[in-house]
């Protein structure tokens, strides 16, 4: 998904549980981004495919 949080754009997976909402990176070196109760969080789009050479 394409998300907007605190003035920055991200392409991440979205995880929603009873306890939290967060953005998860496919690259493990990046920590999850907690978005629960963040008023700036917006979903801007959904990624439906990728291009490769």
Buried (B, 14 or more C-beta within 10 A) or exposed (E): EEBBBEEEEBEBEEEEEEEEBBBEBEEEEEEEBEBEEEEEBEEEEEEEEEEEE
